[in-house]
Amino acid sequence: MKCRQVEFPNLTTRRLRQCQALLSEKISVANRRFSLKSILIFPFAGIWQQLEKMYNRPDFENNLRYWTNRTYFDNILTDIYDGQI
């Protein structure tokens, strides 16, 4: 398998080029069978790790309510909540 990711696919000045890096290879196993073995492993942080990092930030709770303490301007829409529906 090869990577099919295209960087900046909406850019009109570049030709679409796929990454084409090898992701896995076929290896033989018993009785003429094949299996795919990963070559590249893309690490990622799980949801629990991400939440733990977020909650452990200093002043996390205050930052959640930061938008409620912002300054308001007359006749200037600075946020989606400034207008009337």
Rosetta blueprint (number, residue, H / E / L):
1 M L
2 K E
3 C L
4 R L
5 Q L
6 V E
7 E L
8 F L
9 P L
10 N L
11 L L
12 T L
13 T L
14 R L
15 R L
16 L L
17 R L
18 Q E
19 C L
20 Q L
21 A L
22 L E
23 L L
24 S E
25 E E
26 K E
27 I E
28 S E
29 V E
30 A L
31 N L
32 R L
33 R E
34 F E
35 S E
36 L E
37 K E
38 S E
39 I L
40 L L
41 I L
42 F L
43 P L
44 F L
45 A L
46 G L
47 I H
48 W H
49 Q H
50 Q H
51 L H
52 E H
53 K H
54 M H
55 Y H
56 N L
57 R L
58 P L
59 D L
60 F H
61 E H
62 N H
63 N H
64 L H
65 R L
66 Y H
67 W H
68 T H
69 N H
70 R L
71 T L
72 Y L
73 F L
74 D L
75 N L
76 I L
77 L L
78 T L
79 D L
80 I H
81 Y H
82 D H
83 G L
84 Q L
85 I L
